[in-house]
């Protein structure tokens, strides 16, 4: 969720990321995002803030914890909680978001997986909030 919000990614673009699409510098996490035709790519820099909500740090720790070397960056888990090699479905991003919102007492019916992208766009527009 942090990565989708901070990079302003659609959920389909988030789950399409591969481990090899991510690199890190001292200042940022760099994401190679494929275009609609999969032939073009653009690189997005997500700042490494170092705080508790730092998307760069969260992804780095996630990759290290699961010892991911290639394949899908965000993967599904089996019923026992073990990660699989199967790519996470885009629809599941909404499920995770709604579960987290409900946990903190927010009405999840008002949000979708695309709310992450829209929220980031609004946050970066001067005077929008």
C-alpha positions in Angstrom: 0.0 0.0 0.0 2.9 2.4 0.8 4.5 1.8 -2.6 1.2 2.3 -4.5 0.5 5.5 -2.7 4.0 7.0 -2.8 4.6 6.1 -6.5 1.0 7.0 -7.5 0.6 3.6 -9.2 -2.6 2.0 -10.4 -3.0 -1.4 -8.7 -2.4 -3.2 -12.0 1.0 -1.4 -12.3 1.8 -2.2 -8.7 1.3 -5.9 -9.0 3.1 -6.0 -12.4 6.4 -5.0 -10.8 9.1 -7.6 -10.8 12.0 -7.8 -8.3 14.3 -6.8 -11.1 12.2 -3.6 -11.6 13.3 -2.3 -8.2 16.6 -0.8 -7.2 17.7 1.3 -4.3 20.0 4.3 -3.8 20.7 6.2 -0.6 18.0 8.7 -1.5 15.3 6.7 -3.2 13.8 3.5 -4.4 13.7 3.4 -8.2 10.9 1.6 -9.9 10.9 0.6 -13.6 7.2 0.8 -14.6 6.1 -0.7 -17.9 3.9 1.3 -20.2 0.5 0.2 -21.4 2.1 -1.5 -24.4 4.8 -3.2 -22.2 7.4 -1.9 -24.8 8.1 1.3 -23.0 9.2 1.9 -19.4 9.6 4.9 -17.2 11.6 5.1 -13.9 9.9 6.5 -10.9 11.9 7.6 -7.8 10.2 7.1 -4.5 12.0 9.1 -1.8 13.7 7.1 1.0 12.4 9.0 4.1 13.6 6.5 6.7 10.4 7.0 8.7 7.9 4.3 9.8 5.9 4.9 6.6 8.9 4.8 4.3 7.9 2.8 1.2 11.5 2.4 0.1 12.5 0.9 3.4 9.4 -1.3 3.6 10.1 -2.8 0.1 13.8 -3.3 0.8 13.0 -5.2 4.0 10.2 -7.2 2.3 12.6 -8.3 -0.5 15.3 -9.2 2.0 13.0 -11.0 4.4 11.6 -13.2 1.6 15.0 -13.5 -0.1 13.4 -12.5 -3.4 15.8 -12.6 -6.3 13.6 -12.6 -9.4 10.0 -12.9 -10.5 7.0 -11.0 -9.2 7.7 -8.4 -6.5 4.3 -8.7 -4.8 3.2 -12.3 -4.4 0.3 -14.1 -3.0 0.4 -16.2 0.1 -1.1 -19.6 0.6 -3.7 -20.5 3.3 -0.9 -21.3 5.7 0.7 -17.9 5.3 3.7 -19.0 3.3 4.6 -16.8 0.2 4.2 -18.4 -3.2 5.8 -17.6 -6.6 2.4 -16.5 -7.9 1.9 -12.8 -8.7 -0.5 -11.0 -6.4 -3.8 -10.2 -8.2 -4.7 -6.5 -8.7 -8.1 -7.0 -7.2 -6.5 -8.2 -3.9 -4.9 -4.7 -3.5 -8.4 -3.4 -2.8 -9.1 -6.2 -0.3 -5.9 -5.4 1.6 -6.7 -1.6 1.6 -10.2 -2.2 2.8 -9.0 -4.6 5.6 -6.5 -2.0 6.8 -9.0 0.8 6.7 -11.5 -1.3 8.7 -8.8 -2.1 11.2 -8.3 1.6 12.0 -12.0 2.4 12.1 -12.5 4.0 8.6 -15.5 3.2 6.5 -13.9 1.0 3.8 -16.9 1.3 1.5 -15.8 4.8 0.6 -12.4 3.6 -0.8 -11.0 1.3 -3.5 -7.6 0.2 -4.7 -7.5 3.2 -7.0 -7.9 5.5 -4.0 -4.2 5.2 -3.3 -3.3 6.7 -6.7 -6.0 9.4 -6.5 -5.0 10.3 -2.9 -1.4 10.7 -4.0 -2.4 12.9 -6.9 -4.5 15.1 -4.6 -1.7 15.3 -2.0 0.7 16.7 -4.6 -1.6 19.3 -6.0 -1.2 22.7 -4.3 -4.3 23.8 -2.5 -6.2 20.5 -3.2 -6.6 19.5 0.4 
